[in-house]
Amino acid sequence: MKMLDEFKAFAMKGNVVDMAVGIIIGGAFGKIISSFVADVLMPPLGLLLGGVDFKNMVFTMKEAVMSGAEVVTPAVNLNYGIFIQNVVDFLIIAFAIFMAIKAMNSMKKKEEEAPAAPPAPTMDQELLKEIRDLLKK
């Protein structure tokens, strides 16, 4: 039972929960970027390059062996078009993360540069001020 309590304490720490949320959001963000690249960015780019569909860009190293309509041995392909698409995915995600970290660092730097408010005087300091003021009179 003690181990279960220790696990609950570990799992409910802020940094573990924050990490889990970050992983979930990161996975969803990755899917959005992949869809953006595959469905929005690559079709116009393929059109500009002469109607190329990146999904169909393959280099066949070995043709499929057929026996009638039945595939005996499948073809061996290098799918370099999909690889190019994944590289574009990575570059967009890496750039977005870079910009987010840069923004967080600049906000953190501004917080550090902001002058801290002077600490409130202690009771002894207040008493000394009163004595000084009385002596001046």
C-alpha positions in Angstrom: 0.0 0.0 0.0 2.9 2.3 0.8 4.3 1.8 -2.8 0.9 2.9 -4.2 0.9 6.0 -2.1 4.5 6.8 -3.3 3.4 6.3 -6.9 0.4 8.6 -6.4 2.7 11.3 -4.9 5.1 10.9 -7.8 2.4 11.0 -10.5 0.7 14.0 -9.1 3.8 16.2 -9.0 3.5 19.2 -11.2 6.4 18.4 -13.5 5.2 14.8 -14.3 1.7 16.1 -15.1 3.1 18.9 -17.1 5.3 16.5 -19.1 2.3 14.2 -19.8 0.2 17.2 -21.0 3.2 18.3 -23.2 3.5 14.8 -24.7 -0.2 14.7 -25.6 -0.3 18.2 -27.0 3.0 17.5 -28.9 1.5 14.3 -30.5 -1.6 16.2 -31.6 0.6 19.1 -32.9 2.6 16.6 -34.9 -0.5 15.2 -36.5 -1.7 18.6 -37.4 1.7 19.5 -39.0 1.8 16.2 -40.9 -1.7 16.9 -42.3 -0.7 20.4 -43.2 2.4 19.3 -45.0 0.8 16.3 -46.8 -2.6 17.9 -47.6 -1.9 21.6 -47.9 1.8 22.3 -48.6 3.0 19.4 -50.8 0.2 19.4 -53.4 0.8 23.0 -54.6 4.6 22.3 -54.4 4.1 19.2 -56.5 2.0 21.2 -59.0 4.8 23.9 -59.2 7.3 21.1 -59.9 5.3 19.8 -62.9 2.4 17.9 -61.3 4.6 15.7 -59.1 2.8 13.7 -56.3 5.4 13.2 -53.6 3.6 10.1 -52.3 4.3 8.4 -55.7 7.9 9.3 -55.9 9.6 5.9 -55.5 12.7 4.2 -56.8 12.0 0.6 -57.5 15.1 -1.5 -56.6 13.5 -4.8 -57.5 10.2 -5.4 -59.4 7.5 -7.5 -57.9 7.5 -11.2 -59.0 4.0 -12.1 -60.2 2.4 -15.4 -61.0 -0.7 -14.4 -63.0 -2.6 -11.9 -60.8 -0.9 -13.2 -57.6 2.1 -11.4 -56.1 4.8 -14.0 -55.3 7.4 -11.5 -54.1 6.5 -7.9 -53.5 8.5 -5.1 -55.1 11.3 -3.4 -53.1 10.9 0.3 -53.2 12.7 3.4 -51.8 9.9 5.8 -51.0 12.0 9.0 -51.2 8.9 11.2 -51.8 7.5 10.3 -48.4 10.9 10.9 -46.9 11.0 14.4 -48.3 7.5 15.0 -46.9 8.7 13.8 -43.5 11.7 16.1 -43.6 9.4 19.1 -44.3 7.3 18.0 -41.3 10.3 17.9 -39.1 11.6 21.3 -40.3 8.2 22.9 -39.6 7.9 21.3 -36.1 11.5 22.2 -35.2 11.0 25.8 -36.3 7.8 26.0 -34.2 9.5 24.6 -31.2 12.5 27.0 -31.7 10.1 30.0 -31.8 8.3 28.9 -28.7 11.5 28.4 -26.7 12.8 31.7 -28.0 9.6 33.5 -26.8 9.8 31.8 -23.4 13.4 32.7 -23.0 12.8 36.4 -23.8 9.9 36.5 -21.4 12.1 34.9 -18.7 14.9 37.4 -19.5 12.4 40.4 -19.1 11.4 39.0 -15.7 15.0 38.8 -14.6 15.8 42.3 -15.8 12.8 43.9 -14.1 13.9 45.6 -10.9 12.7 43.9 -7.8 10.7 46.0 -5.3 12.8 47.0 -2.3 12.0 44.9 0.8 9.8 46.4 3.4 11.6 47.9 6.3 11.9 45.7 9.5 10.5 46.8 12.8 14.1 47.7 14.0 14.6 49.9 10.9 11.3 51.6 11.6 12.2 52.2 15.2 15.6 53.6 14.1 13.9 56.0 11.7 11.7 57.3 14.4 14.6 57.8 16.8 16.5 59.6 14.0 13.5 61.9 13.3 13.2 62.7 17.0 16.9 63.5 17.3 16.6 65.9 14.3 13.8 67.8 16.1 
